[in-house]
């Protein structure tokens, strides 16, 4: 039951769309939050994977969430790179 509380904790921050985030400082802050959540998902997935009462559906959901976070992080990181005129 202890691993389930850690699993639920990683869902608390809501993912905002890229259009809602404008300021560079806000993007950097959001990136830090998303990276922490991504690492927390790693821990939660590892915890569930070695658990005796392994929940494959929950592991799959967490892995999907982790991939979505990774994509969101990549989109935000690309917004921090200034556009260069060719």
CNS distance restraints for C-alpha pairs under 8 A (distance, minus, plus):
assign (resid   1 and name CA) (resid   5 and name CA) 6.94 0.50 0.50
assign (resid   2 and name CA) (resid   6 and name CA) 6.87 0.50 0.50
assign (resid   3 and name CA) (resid   7 and name CA) 6.20 0.50 0.50
assign (resid   3 and name CA) (resid  44 and name CA) 7.04 0.50 0.50
assign (resid   3 and name CA) (resid  47 and name CA) 6.66 0.50 0.50
assign (resid   3 and name CA) (resid  48 and name CA) 7.10 0.50 0.50
assign (resid   4 and name CA) (resid   8 and name CA) 6.21 0.50 0.50
assign (resid   5 and name CA) (resid   9 and name CA) 6.24 0.50 0.50
assign (resid   6 and name CA) (resid  10 and name CA) 6.89 0.50 0.50
assign (resid   6 and name CA) (resid  44 and name CA) 6.43 0.50 0.50
assign (resid   7 and name CA) (resid  11 and name CA) 7.60 0.50 0.50
assign (resid   7 and name CA) (resid  41 and name CA) 7.42 0.50 0.50
assign (resid   7 and name CA) (resid  44 and name CA) 5.51 0.50 0.50
assign (resid   8 and name CA) (resid  12 and name CA) 7.44 0.50 0.50
assign (resid  10 and name CA) (resid  37 and name CA) 5.77 0.50 0.50
assign (resid  10 and name CA) (resid  40 and name CA) 6.23 0.50 0.50
assign (resid  10 and name CA) (resid  41 and name CA) 6.44 0.50 0.50
assign (resid  13 and name CA) (resid  33 and name CA) 7.98 0.50 0.50
assign (resid  13 and name CA) (resid  37 and name CA) 7.96 0.50 0.50
assign (resid  16 and name CA) (resid  20 and name CA) 6.52 0.50 0.50
assign (resid  16 and name CA) (resid  21 and name CA) 7.48 0.50 0.50
assign (resid  17 and name CA) (resid  21 and name CA) 7.14 0.50 0.50
assign (resid  18 and name CA) (resid  22 and name CA) 7.99 0.50 0.50
assign (resid  18 and name CA) (resid  75 and name CA) 7.68 0.50 0.50
assign (resid  18 and name CA) (resid  76 and name CA) 6.98 0.50 0.50
assign (resid  21 and name CA) (resid  26 and name CA) 6.71 0.50 0.50
assign (resid  21 and name CA) (resid  27 and name CA) 6.26 0.50 0.50
assign (resid  22 and name CA) (resid  26 and name CA) 7.12 0.50 0.50
assign (resid  22 and name CA) (resid  27 and name CA) 7.10 0.50 0.50
assign (resid  23 and name CA) (resid  27 and name CA) 6.18 0.50 0.50
assign (resid  24 and name CA) (resid  28 and name CA) 6.20 0.50 0.50
assign (resid  24 and name CA) (resid  80 and name CA) 6.70 0.50 0.50
assign (resid  25 and name CA) (resid  29 and name CA) 6.15 0.50 0.50
assign (resid  26 and name CA) (resid  30 and name CA) 6.06 0.50 0.50
assign (resid  27 and name CA) (resid  31 and name CA) 6.03 0.50 0.50
assign (resid  27 and name CA) (resid  76 and name CA) 6.65 0.50 0.50
assign (resid  27 and name CA) (resid  80 and name CA) 7.63 0.50 0.50
assign (resid  28 and name CA) (resid  32 and name CA) 6.32 0.50 0.50
assign (resid  29 and name CA) (resid  33 and name CA) 6.44 0.50 0.50
assign (resid  30 and name CA) (resid  34 and name CA) 6.12 0.50 0.50
assign (resid  31 and name CA) (resid  35 and name CA) 6.05 0.50 0.50
assign (resid  31 and name CA) (resid  73 and name CA) 6.19 0.50 0.50
assign (resid  31 and name CA) (resid  76 and name CA) 7.05 0.50 0.50
assign (resid  31 and name CA) (resid  77 and name CA) 7.66 0.50 0.50
assign (resid  32 and name CA) (resid  36 and name CA) 6.29 0.50 0.50
assign (resid  33 and name CA) (resid  37 and name CA) 6.30 0.50 0.50
assign (resid  34 and name CA) (resid  38 and name CA) 6.05 0.50 0.50
assign (resid  34 and name CA) (resid  69 and name CA) 6.72 0.50 0.50
assign (resid  34 and name CA) (resid  73 and name CA) 6.83 0.50 0.50
assign (resid  35 and name CA) (resid  39 and name CA) 6.23 0.50 0.50
assign (resid  35 and name CA) (resid  73 and name CA) 7.50 0.50 0.50
assign (resid  36 and name CA) (resid  40 and name CA) 6.12 0.50 0.50
assign (resid  37 and name CA) (resid  41 and name CA) 6.15 0.50 0.50
assign (resid  38 and name CA) (resid  42 and name CA) 6.48 0.50 0.50
assign (resid  38 and name CA) (resid  66 and name CA) 5.89 0.50 0.50
assign (resid  38 and name CA) (resid  69 and name CA) 6.55 0.50 0.50
assign (resid  38 and name CA) (resid  70 and name CA) 7.39 0.50 0.50
assign (resid  39 and name CA) (resid  43 and name CA) 6.50 0.50 0.50
assign (resid  40 and name CA) (resid  44 and name CA) 6.17 0.50 0.50
assign (resid  41 and name CA) (resid  45 and name CA) 5.91 0.50 0.50
assign (resid  41 and name CA) (resid  62 and name CA) 6.63 0.50 0.50
assign (resid  41 and name CA) (resid  63 and name CA) 7.75 0.50 0.50
assign (resid  41 and name CA) (resid  66 and name CA) 6.42 0.50 0.50
assign (resid  42 and name CA) (resid  46 and name CA) 6.12 0.50 0.50
assign (resid  42 and name CA) (resid  66 and name CA) 7.93 0.50 0.50
assign (resid  43 and name CA) (resid  47 and name CA) 6.06 0.50 0.50
assign (resid  44 and name CA) (resid  48 and name CA) 6.19 0.50 0.50
assign (resid  45 and name CA) (resid  49 and name CA) 5.97 0.50 0.50
assign (resid  45 and name CA) (resid  59 and name CA) 5.89 0.50 0.50
assign (resid  45 and name CA) (resid  62 and name CA) 6.69 0.50 0.50
assign (resid  45 and name CA) (resid  63 and name CA) 7.32 0.50 0.50
assign (resid  46 and name CA) (resid  50 and name CA) 6.43 0.50 0.50
assign (resid  47 and name CA) (resid  51 and name CA) 6.19 0.50 0.50
assign (resid  48 and name CA) (resid  53 and name CA) 7.97 0.50 0.50
assign (resid  48 and name CA) (resid  54 and name CA) 5.82 0.50 0.50
assign (resid  48 and name CA) (resid  55 and name CA) 6.90 0.50 0.50
assign (resid  48 and name CA) (resid  59 and name CA) 6.72 0.50 0.50
assign (resid  49 and name CA) (resid  54 and name CA) 6.17 0.50 0.50
assign (resid  49 and name CA) (resid  59 and name CA) 7.28 0.50 0.50
assign (resid  50 and name CA) (resid  54 and name CA) 7.15 0.50 0.50
assign (resid  55 and name CA) (resid  59 and name CA) 6.28 0.50 0.50
assign (resid  56 and name CA) (resid  60 and name CA) 6.09 0.50 0.50
assign (resid  57 and name CA) (resid  61 and name CA) 6.22 0.50 0.50
assign (resid  58 and name CA) (resid  62 and name CA) 6.16 0.50 0.50
assign (resid  59 and name CA) (resid  63 and name CA) 6.15 0.50 0.50
assign (resid  60 and name CA) (resid  64 and name CA) 6.19 0.50 0.50
assign (resid  61 and name CA) (resid  65 and name CA) 6.17 0.50 0.50
assign (resid  62 and name CA) (resid  66 and name CA) 6.07 0.50 0.50
assign (resid  63 and name CA) (resid  67 and name CA) 6.28 0.50 0.50
assign (resid  64 and name CA) (resid  68 and name CA) 6.30 0.50 0.50
assign (resid  65 and name CA) (resid  69 and name CA) 6.20 0.50 0.50
assign (resid  66 and name CA) (resid  70 and name CA) 6.20 0.50 0.50
assign (resid  67 and name CA) (resid  71 and name CA) 6.27 0.50 0.50
assign (resid  68 and name CA) (resid  72 and name CA) 6.17 0.50 0.50
assign (resid  69 and name CA) (resid  73 and name CA) 6.01 0.50 0.50
assign (resid  70 and name CA) (resid  74 and name CA) 6.22 0.50 0.50
assign (resid  71 and name CA) (resid  75 and name CA) 6.28 0.50 0.50
assign (resid  72 and name CA) (resid  76 and name CA) 6.26 0.50 0.50
assign (resid  73 and name CA) (resid  77 and name CA) 6.06 0.50 0.50
assign (resid  74 and name CA) (resid  78 and name CA) 6.20 0.50 0.50
assign (resid  75 and name CA) (resid  79 and name CA) 6.51 0.50 0.50
assign (resid  76 and name CA) (resid  80 and name CA) 6.70 0.50 0.50
assign (resid  77 and name CA) (resid  81 and name CA) 6.93 0.50 0.50
